[in-house]
Amino acid sequence: MNTDWMNQGKCRELARDVFFPRDGMGLSAAQKICAECPVSKRCLEYALENHIGHGIWGGCSERERRRILRRRRDLQTVTVG
């Protein structure tokens, strides 16, 4: 998988800890940064495809990514079934 897009991420300008928050305030701060990032969609897809279970990726927390994956599975089941 090509990861050249990572060099364009706003996260490259900040400390890693920003994207691994320990509270809701940290989550909101990271999500605001991701909202302005030119590669946030690619970042989110990367995390989903690679089942990354920690940190903020593409503006989504671990819990949000699990929900996205669950919805996608449910949609595939409905489409196939």
Secondary structure as a PSIPRED ss2 file (coil, helix, strand):
# PSIPRED VFORMAT (PSIPRED V4.0)

   1 M C   1.000  0.000  0.000
   2 N C   1.000  0.000  0.000
   3 T C   1.000  0.000  0.000
   4 D H   0.000  1.000  0.000
   5 W H   0.000  1.000  0.000
   6 M H   0.000  1.000  0.000
   7 N H   0.000  1.000  0.000
   8 Q H   0.000  1.000  0.000
   9 G C   1.000  0.000  0.000
  10 K H   0.000  1.000  0.000
  11 C H   0.000  1.000  0.000
  12 R H   0.000  1.000  0.000
  13 E H   0.000  1.000  0.000
  14 L C   1.000  0.000  0.000
  15 A C   1.000  0.000  0.000
  16 R H   0.000  1.000  0.000
  17 D H   0.000  1.000  0.000
  18 V H   0.000  1.000  0.000
  19 F H   0.000  1.000  0.000
  20 F C   1.000  0.000  0.000
  21 P C   1.000  0.000  0.000
  22 R C   1.000  0.000  0.000
  23 D C   1.000  0.000  0.000
  24 G H   0.000  1.000  0.000
  25 M H   0.000  1.000  0.000
  26 G H   0.000  1.000  0.000
  27 L H   0.000  1.000  0.000
  28 S H   0.000  1.000  0.000
  29 A H   0.000  1.000  0.000
  30 A H   0.000  1.000  0.000
  31 Q H   0.000  1.000  0.000
  32 K H   0.000  1.000  0.000
  33 I H   0.000  1.000  0.000
  34 C H   0.000  1.000  0.000
  35 A H   0.000  1.000  0.000
  36 E C   1.000  0.000  0.000
  37 C C   1.000  0.000  0.000
  38 P C   1.000  0.000  0.000
  39 V C   1.000  0.000  0.000
  40 S H   0.000  1.000  0.000
  41 K H   0.000  1.000  0.000
  42 R H   0.000  1.000  0.000
  43 C H   0.000  1.000  0.000
  44 L H   0.000  1.000  0.000
  45 E H   0.000  1.000  0.000
  46 Y H   0.000  1.000  0.000
  47 A H   0.000  1.000  0.000
  48 L H   0.000  1.000  0.000
  49 E H   0.000  1.000  0.000
  50 N C   1.000  0.000  0.000
  51 H C   1.000  0.000  0.000
  52 I C   1.000  0.000  0.000
  53 G C   1.000  0.000  0.000
  54 H C   1.000  0.000  0.000
  55 G C   1.000  0.000  0.000
  56 I C   1.000  0.000  0.000
  57 W E   0.000  0.000  1.000
  58 G C   1.000  0.000  0.000
  59 G C   1.000  0.000  0.000
  60 C E   0.000  0.000  1.000
  61 S C   1.000  0.000  0.000
  62 E H   0.000  1.000  0.000
  63 R H   0.000  1.000  0.000
  64 E H   0.000  1.000  0.000
  65 R H   0.000  1.000  0.000
  66 R H   0.000  1.000  0.000
  67 R H   0.000  1.000  0.000
  68 I H   0.000  1.000  0.000
  69 L H   0.000  1.000  0.000
  70 R H   0.000  1.000  0.000
  71 R H   0.000  1.000  0.000
  72 R H   0.000  1.000  0.000
  73 R H   0.000  1.000  0.000
  74 D H   0.000  1.000  0.000
  75 L H   0.000  1.000  0.000
  76 Q H   0.000  1.000  0.000
  77 T H   0.000  1.000  0.000
  78 V H   0.000  1.000  0.000
  79 T H   0.000  1.000  0.000
  80 V H   0.000  1.000  0.000
  81 G C   1.000  0.000  0.000
